Amino acid sequence: MKGISKWGGWPVLKTVGWNLFLLCAGSVVTAAGINGLLIPHRFVSGGVTGLALLLHYLVPALSVALIYAVANVPLFLAGWFFISRRFFLYSIAGTIIFSSAVAWVDLGVIPVKDQLLAAILAGLILGTGSGIILKSLGSAGGTDILSVILLQRFSIRLGTTRLAFNILVLAAAALLFSVEDALYTLIYLYVSAQIMNLVVTGLSQRKAVFIISPQWERISPRILTEIHRGVTILRGQGAYSQREQQILYTVLTFREVATLKQIVRSEDPAAFVVVSDTTEVMGHRIGNQPHW
């Protein structure tokens, strides 16, 4: 029993289990949206999923799941060379899980008749599912792999990349079906991109804070001890007074901002404080990007 309790593999198993759970949960949600809204309303998804749906609409005998799995082969090679071996392996598992979910998870047609409302609901469901998948250490393949590569190399947001890639799919949808169908699809894709950004980074968005106060020596240690966040002390000079002053800089989570304000008010009600949103934060403990 002692040997089992000291076995160092449990953290690894927990990590693998959690990431597989995220891949499964996100795939089930996404598959329910595809089978319950996209296909019944003949919406076109983006990227590889959109390609699979277009081919399925043209040749109904072709399975969406099969087309999706085959089209991912060259994208996996990109994931292997440009991201990481771990991401590659999780993405293989994610693609298998996602393809299986699309083939088997069918909860029936979601009863929304209005095309506009269906497009918005589809964006909410598939954006949530895609975001859950990308919260893991892998992906479901497709343009997710390209999105992660561009995020790592150029800090382009995941949803923005997917929306840009989908322009070609929308053009094909407009030519093969109708401009109206393409516009409804554009609404769905835009909502999906925004929701995916929200799930992946928005709910864990960090706040960058600048504090200018003569009581900086009292505020700084309280941030360290009460909020447990690092503080950088910058040297500044007032343009009008020409006096040197210290500027505190720190990065916090959204929930910690209220505590910081209380600390600053209690030490110096007249302090000058600037709180700004961050697009992306990398670093130990405070980083908000998945470590692919």
SULSUL-V867508 format. One record per pair of residues at least 24 apart in sequence whose ideal C-beta (glycine too) atoms are under 10 Angstrom apart, sorted by sequence separation. I is the first residue (numbers start at 1). J is the second residue. If there is no record, write none. Layout:
# SULSUL-V867508
i=I j=J
i=I j=J
This chain:
# SULSUL-V867508
i=47 j=71
i=48 j=72
i=134 j=158
i=165 j=189
i=166 j=190
i=210 j=234
i=212 j=236
i=229 j=253
i=39 j=64
i=134 j=159
i=223 j=248
i=227 j=252
i=247 j=272
i=248 j=273
i=249 j=274
i=38 j=64
i=69 j=95
i=72 j=98
i=143 j=169
i=163 j=189
i=166 j=192
i=210 j=236
i=212 j=238
i=220 j=246
i=224 j=250
i=227 j=253
i=252 j=278
i=48 j=75
i=68 j=95
i=69 j=96
i=72 j=99
i=131 j=158
i=162 j=189
i=163 j=190
i=166 j=193
i=219 j=246
i=223 j=250
i=229 j=256
i=245 j=272
i=247 j=274
i=251 j=278
i=47 j=75
i=101 j=129
i=130 j=158
i=131 j=159
i=220 j=248
i=228 j=256
i=253 j=281
i=35 j=64
i=69 j=98
i=70 j=99
i=130 j=159
i=163 j=192
i=164 j=193
i=214 j=243
i=216 j=245
i=217 j=246
i=219 j=248
i=223 j=252
i=227 j=256
i=34 j=64
i=65 j=95
i=68 j=98
i=69 j=99
i=159 j=189
i=162 j=192
i=163 j=193
i=216 j=246
i=220 j=250
i=226 j=256
i=227 j=257
i=229 j=259
i=251 j=281
i=256 j=286
i=34 j=65
i=68 j=99
i=69 j=100
i=98 j=129
i=159 j=190
i=162 j=193
i=163 j=194
i=214 j=245
i=216 j=247
i=217 j=248
i=219 j=250
i=229 j=260
i=67 j=99
i=98 j=130
i=127 j=159
i=130 j=162
i=159 j=191
i=161 j=193
i=213 j=245
i=214 j=246
i=216 j=248
i=227 j=259
i=251 j=283
i=31 j=64
i=65 j=98
i=66 j=99
i=69 j=102
i=159 j=192
i=160 j=193
i=163 j=196
i=212 j=245
i=213 j=246
i=223 j=256
i=226 j=259
i=227 j=260
i=253 j=286
i=31 j=65
i=65 j=99
i=68 j=102
i=69 j=103
i=159 j=193
i=160 j=194
i=162 j=196
i=163 j=197
i=212 j=246
i=213 j=247
i=226 j=260
i=252 j=286
i=64 j=99
i=65 j=100
i=68 j=103
i=98 j=133
i=127 j=162
i=158 j=193
i=159 j=194
i=162 j=197
i=211 j=246
i=212 j=247
i=213 j=248
i=251 j=286
i=253 j=288
i=63 j=99
i=65 j=101
i=66 j=102
i=97 j=133
i=157 j=193
i=159 j=195
i=211 j=247
i=212 j=248
i=223 j=259
i=226 j=262
i=227 j=263
i=250 j=286
i=251 j=287
i=65 j=102
i=66 j=103
i=159 j=196
i=160 j=197
i=210 j=247
i=211 j=248
i=222 j=259
i=223 j=260
i=226 j=263
i=251 j=288
i=64 j=102
i=65 j=103
i=102 j=140
i=158 j=196
i=159 j=197
i=210 j=248
i=211 j=249
i=222 j=260
i=63 j=102
i=64 j=103
i=65 j=104
i=94 j=133
i=101 j=140
i=157 j=196
i=158 j=197
i=159 j=198
i=209 j=248
i=210 j=249
i=211 j=250
i=63 j=103
i=94 j=134
i=157 j=197
i=159 j=199
i=209 j=249
i=210 j=250
i=222 j=262
i=223 j=263
i=97 j=138
i=98 j=139
i=99 j=140
i=158 j=199
i=159 j=200
i=208 j=249
i=209 j=250
i=219 j=260
i=222 j=263
i=223 j=264
i=91 j=133
i=94 j=136
i=98 j=140
i=99 j=141
i=158 j=200
i=159 j=201
i=208 j=250
i=209 j=251
i=222 j=264
i=90 j=133
i=93 j=136
i=94 j=137
i=95 j=138
i=97 j=140
i=98 j=141
i=157 j=200
i=158 j=201
i=159 j=202
i=207 j=250
i=208 j=251
i=209 j=252
i=220 j=263
i=94 j=138
i=95 j=139
i=96 j=140
i=98 j=142
i=157 j=201
i=207 j=251
i=208 j=252
i=219 j=263
i=222 j=266
i=91 j=136
i=93 j=138
i=94 j=139
i=95 j=140
i=96 j=141
i=206 j=251
i=207 j=252
i=218 j=263
i=219 j=264
i=222 j=267
i=90 j=136
i=91 j=137
i=92 j=138
i=94 j=140
i=95 j=141
i=98 j=144
i=206 j=252
i=207 j=253
i=48 j=95
i=52 j=99
i=90 j=137
i=91 j=138
i=92 j=139
i=93 j=140
i=94 j=141
i=95 j=142
i=206 j=253
i=207 j=254
i=209 j=256
i=219 j=266
i=220 j=267
i=89 j=137
i=90 j=138
i=91 j=139
i=94 j=142
i=205 j=253
i=206 j=254
i=207 j=255
i=209 j=257
i=218 j=266
i=219 j=267
i=49 j=98
i=87 j=136
i=89 j=138
i=90 j=139
i=91 j=140
i=92 j=141
i=95 j=144
i=147 j=196
i=151 j=200
i=204 j=253
i=205 j=254
i=207 j=256
i=211 j=260
i=215 j=264
i=218 j=267
i=219 j=268
i=52 j=102
i=87 j=137
i=88 j=138
i=90 j=140
i=91 j=141
i=94 j=144
i=95 j=145
i=151 j=201
i=204 j=254
i=206 j=256
i=207 j=257
i=217 j=267
i=218 j=268
i=86 j=137
i=87 j=138
i=88 j=139
i=91 j=142
i=94 j=145
i=203 j=254
i=206 j=257
i=209 j=260
i=213 j=264
i=215 j=266
i=216 j=267
i=86 j=138
i=87 j=139
i=144 j=196
i=202 j=254
i=209 j=261
i=211 j=263
i=215 j=267
i=216 j=268
i=219 j=271
i=49 j=102
i=84 j=137
i=91 j=144
i=147 j=200
i=207 j=260
i=211 j=264
i=214 j=267
i=215 j=268
i=230 j=283
i=84 j=138
i=91 j=145
i=213 j=267
i=214 j=268
i=215 j=269
i=219 j=273
i=230 j=284
i=83 j=138
i=209 j=264
i=213 j=268
i=215 j=270
i=216 j=271
i=230 j=285
i=83 j=139
i=211 j=267
i=212 j=268
i=213 j=269
i=214 j=270
i=215 j=271
i=229 j=285
i=230 j=286
i=88 j=145
i=91 j=148
i=211 j=268
i=213 j=270
i=214 j=271
i=228 j=285
i=229 j=286
i=87 j=145
i=213 j=271
i=79 j=138
i=212 j=271
i=213 j=272
i=79 j=139
i=211 j=271
i=212 j=272
i=213 j=273
i=87 j=148
i=127 j=188
i=131 j=192
i=211 j=272
i=212 j=273
i=79 j=141
i=83 j=145
i=87 j=149
i=122 j=184
i=123 j=185
i=126 j=188
i=127 j=189
i=130 j=192
i=134 j=196
i=210 j=272
i=211 j=273
i=212 j=274
i=39 j=102
i=82 j=145
i=122 j=185
i=125 j=188
i=126 j=189
i=127 j=190
i=129 j=192
i=130 j=193
i=133 j=196
i=134 j=197
i=210 j=273
i=211 j=274
i=34 j=98
i=75 j=139
i=82 j=146
i=84 j=148
i=119 j=183
i=120 j=184
i=123 j=187
i=124 j=188
i=127 j=191
i=128 j=192
i=131 j=195
i=132 j=196
i=135 j=199
i=209 j=273
i=210 j=274
i=211 j=275
i=76 j=141
i=79 j=144
i=80 j=145
i=83 j=148
i=87 j=152
i=115 j=180
i=119 j=184
i=122 j=187
i=123 j=188
i=126 j=191
i=127 j=192
i=130 j=195
i=131 j=196
i=134 j=199
i=135 j=200
i=209 j=274
i=210 j=275
i=31 j=97
i=35 j=101
i=75 j=141
i=79 j=145
i=82 j=148
i=83 j=149
i=115 j=181
i=118 j=184
i=119 j=185
i=122 j=188
i=123 j=189
i=125 j=191
i=126 j=192
i=127 j=193
i=129 j=195
i=130 j=196
i=131 j=197
i=133 j=199
i=134 j=200
i=135 j=201
i=208 j=274
i=209 j=275
i=210 j=276
i=19 j=86
i=23 j=90
i=27 j=94
i=31 j=98
i=34 j=101
i=35 j=102
i=39 j=106
i=72 j=139
i=75 j=142
i=78 j=145
i=79 j=146
i=82 j=149
i=116 j=183
i=119 j=186
i=120 j=187
i=121 j=188
i=122 j=189
i=123 j=190
i=124 j=191
i=125 j=192
i=127 j=194
i=128 j=195
i=129 j=196
i=131 j=198
i=132 j=199
i=133 j=200
i=134 j=201
i=208 j=275
i=209 j=276
i=22 j=90
i=23 j=91
i=26 j=94
i=27 j=95
i=30 j=98
i=31 j=99
i=34 j=102
i=35 j=103
i=40 j=108
i=41 j=109
i=72 j=140
i=73 j=141
i=75 j=143
i=77 j=145
i=78 j=146
i=81 j=149
i=82 j=150
i=83 j=151
i=84 j=152
i=115 j=183
i=116 j=184
i=119 j=187
i=120 j=188
i=123 j=191
i=124 j=192
i=127 j=195
i=128 j=196
i=131 j=199
i=132 j=200
i=135 j=203
i=207 j=275
i=208 j=276
i=24 j=93
i=27 j=96
i=28 j=97
i=31 j=100
i=32 j=101
i=35 j=104
i=36 j=105
i=40 j=109
i=41 j=110
i=72 j=141
i=75 j=144
i=76 j=145
i=79 j=148
i=83 j=152
i=115 j=184
i=118 j=187
i=119 j=188
i=122 j=191
i=123 j=192
i=126 j=195
i=127 j=196
i=130 j=199
i=131 j=200
i=135 j=204
i=207 j=276
i=208 j=277
i=20 j=90
i=23 j=93
i=24 j=94
i=27 j=97
i=28 j=98
i=31 j=101
i=32 j=102
i=35 j=105
i=36 j=106
i=39 j=109
i=40 j=110
i=71 j=141
i=72 j=142
i=75 j=145
i=78 j=148
i=79 j=149
i=82 j=152
i=83 j=153
i=118 j=188
i=119 j=189
i=120 j=190
i=121 j=191
i=122 j=192
i=123 j=193
i=124 j=194
i=125 j=195
i=126 j=196
i=127 j=197
i=128 j=198
i=129 j=199
i=130 j=200
i=131 j=201
i=207 j=277
i=208 j=278
i=19 j=90
i=23 j=94
i=26 j=97
i=27 j=98
i=30 j=101
i=31 j=102
i=34 j=105
i=35 j=106
i=36 j=107
i=40 j=111
i=41 j=112
i=71 j=142
i=74 j=145
i=75 j=146
i=78 j=149
i=82 j=153
i=116 j=187
i=119 j=190
i=120 j=191
i=123 j=194
i=124 j=195
i=127 j=198
i=128 j=199
i=131 j=202
i=206 j=277
i=207 j=278
i=22 j=94
i=23 j=95
i=25 j=97
i=26 j=98
i=27 j=99
i=28 j=100
i=29 j=101
i=30 j=102
i=31 j=103
i=33 j=105
i=34 j=106
i=35 j=107
i=36 j=108
i=37 j=109
i=40 j=112
i=41 j=113
i=43 j=115
i=68 j=140
i=69 j=141
i=72 j=144
i=115 j=187
i=116 j=188
i=119 j=191
i=120 j=192
i=123 j=195
i=127 j=199
i=131 j=203
i=205 j=277
i=206 j=278
i=16 j=89
i=20 j=93
i=23 j=96
i=24 j=97
i=27 j=100
i=28 j=101
i=31 j=104
i=32 j=105
i=35 j=108
i=36 j=109
i=37 j=110
i=41 j=114
i=42 j=115
i=68 j=141
i=72 j=145
i=115 j=188
i=119 j=192
i=123 j=196
i=127 j=200
i=205 j=278
i=206 j=279
i=208 j=281
i=16 j=90
i=19 j=93
i=20 j=94
i=23 j=97
i=24 j=98
i=27 j=101
i=28 j=102
i=31 j=105
i=32 j=106
i=33 j=107
i=35 j=109
i=36 j=110
i=41 j=115
i=68 j=142
i=75 j=149
i=205 j=279
i=206 j=280
i=207 j=281
i=19 j=94
i=23 j=98
i=26 j=101
i=27 j=102
i=30 j=105
i=31 j=106
i=32 j=107
i=35 j=110
i=36 j=111
i=37 j=112
i=43 j=118
i=202 j=277
i=205 j=280
i=206 j=281
i=24 j=100
i=25 j=101
i=28 j=104
i=29 j=105
i=31 j=107
i=32 j=108
i=36 j=112
i=43 j=119
i=205 j=281
i=16 j=93
i=20 j=97
i=24 j=101
i=28 j=105
i=33 j=110
i=41 j=118
i=45 j=122
i=49 j=126
i=201 j=278
i=204 j=281
i=206 j=283
i=23 j=101
i=27 j=105
i=32 j=110
i=40 j=118
i=41 j=119
i=201 j=279
i=28 j=107
i=43 j=122
i=201 j=280
i=38 j=118
i=41 j=121
i=43 j=123
i=46 j=126
i=201 j=281
i=206 j=286
i=37 j=118
i=38 j=119
i=41 j=122
i=45 j=126
i=49 j=130
i=206 j=287
i=36 j=118
i=37 j=119
i=206 j=288
i=43 j=126
i=204 j=287
i=205 j=288
i=37 j=121
i=38 j=122
i=46 j=130
i=204 j=288
i=36 j=121
i=37 j=122
i=203 j=288
i=204 j=289
i=36 j=122
i=37 j=123
i=202 j=288
i=204 j=290
i=37 j=124
i=38 j=125
i=201 j=288
i=33 j=121
i=34 j=122
i=37 j=125
i=38 j=126
i=200 j=288
i=201 j=289
i=33 j=122
i=36 j=125
i=37 j=126
i=200 j=289
i=201 j=290
i=33 j=123
i=52 j=142
i=200 j=290
i=33 j=124
i=34 j=125
i=49 j=140
i=51 j=142
i=33 j=125
i=34 j=126
i=48 j=140
i=49 j=141
i=50 j=142
i=51 j=143
i=32 j=125
i=33 j=126
i=48 j=141
i=49 j=142
i=50 j=143
i=31 j=125
i=32 j=126
i=33 j=127
i=47 j=141
i=48 j=142
i=49 j=143
i=30 j=125
i=31 j=126
i=33 j=128
i=34 j=129
i=47 j=142
i=48 j=143
i=49 j=144
i=29 j=125
i=30 j=126
i=33 j=129
i=46 j=142
i=47 j=143
i=48 j=144
i=29 j=126
i=30 j=127
i=32 j=129
i=33 j=130
i=45 j=142
i=46 j=143
i=47 j=144
i=48 j=145
i=29 j=127
i=30 j=128
i=31 j=129
i=47 j=145
i=48 j=146
i=29 j=128
i=30 j=129
i=47 j=146
i=26 j=126
i=29 j=129
i=30 j=130
i=47 j=147
i=28 j=129
i=29 j=130
i=30 j=131
i=26 j=128
i=27 j=129
i=29 j=131
i=30 j=132
i=25 j=128
i=26 j=129
i=27 j=130
i=29 j=132
i=30 j=133
i=25 j=129
i=26 j=130
i=28 j=132
i=29 j=133
i=26 j=131
i=27 j=132
i=26 j=132
i=27 j=133
i=25 j=132
i=26 j=133
i=24 j=132
i=25 j=133
i=26 j=134
i=22 j=131
i=23 j=132
i=24 j=133
i=26 j=135
i=22 j=132
i=23 j=133
i=25 j=135
i=26 j=136
i=30 j=140
i=21 j=132
i=22 j=133
i=23 j=134
i=25 j=136
i=22 j=134
i=23 j=135
i=24 j=136
i=22 j=135
i=23 j=136
i=26 j=139
i=27 j=140
i=22 j=136
i=23 j=137
i=26 j=140
i=47 j=161
i=21 j=136
i=22 j=137
i=23 j=138
i=47 j=162
i=50 j=165
i=54 j=169
i=19 j=135
i=20 j=136
i=22 j=138
i=23 j=139
i=46 j=162
i=50 j=166
i=53 j=169
i=57 j=173
i=18 j=135
i=19 j=136
i=20 j=137
i=23 j=140
i=45 j=162
i=46 j=163
i=48 j=165
i=49 j=166
i=51 j=168
i=18 j=136
i=19 j=137
i=20 j=138
i=46 j=164
i=47 j=165
i=50 j=168
i=51 j=169
i=54 j=172
i=58 j=176
i=18 j=137
i=19 j=138
i=46 j=165
i=47 j=166
i=50 j=169
i=54 j=173
i=57 j=176
i=46 j=166
i=49 j=169
i=50 j=170
i=53 j=173
i=57 j=177
i=16 j=137
i=45 j=166
i=46 j=167
i=47 j=168
i=48 j=169
i=51 j=172
i=15 j=137
i=44 j=166
i=46 j=168
i=47 j=169
i=50 j=172
i=54 j=176
i=157 j=279
i=46 j=169
i=50 j=173
i=54 j=177
i=157 j=280
i=45 j=169
i=46 j=170
i=155 j=279
i=44 j=169
i=155 j=280
i=44 j=170
i=155 j=282
i=44 j=172
i=45 j=173
i=44 j=173
i=151 j=280
i=43 j=173
i=44 j=174
i=42 j=173
i=158 j=289
i=44 j=176
i=53 j=185
i=158 j=290
i=44 j=177
i=155 j=289
i=42 j=177
i=50 j=185
i=42 j=178
i=44 j=181
i=152 j=289
i=43 j=181
i=44 j=182
i=151 j=289
i=42 j=181
i=43 j=182
i=46 j=185
i=50 j=189
i=151 j=290
i=41 j=181
i=44 j=184
i=45 j=185
i=152 j=292
i=43 j=184
i=44 j=185
i=151 j=292
i=42 j=184
i=43 j=185
i=44 j=186
i=46 j=188
i=47 j=189
i=148 j=290
i=41 j=184
i=42 j=185
i=43 j=186
i=45 j=188
i=46 j=189
i=149 j=292
i=41 j=185
i=43 j=187
i=44 j=188
i=45 j=189
i=148 j=292
i=43 j=188
i=44 j=189
i=43 j=189
i=46 j=192
i=38 j=185
i=41 j=188
i=45 j=192
i=46 j=193
i=145 j=292
i=38 j=188
i=37 j=188
i=139 j=290
i=138 j=290
i=137 j=290
i=139 j=292
i=136 j=290
i=137 j=291
i=138 j=292
i=33 j=188
i=135 j=290
i=137 j=292
i=134 j=290
i=136 j=292
i=134 j=292
i=33 j=192
i=30 j=192
i=26 j=199
i=91 j=292
i=90 j=292
i=87 j=290
i=87 j=291
i=88 j=292
i=86 j=291
i=87 j=292
i=86 j=292
i=84 j=291
i=84 j=292
i=83 j=292
i=79 j=292
i=22 j=290
i=19 j=290
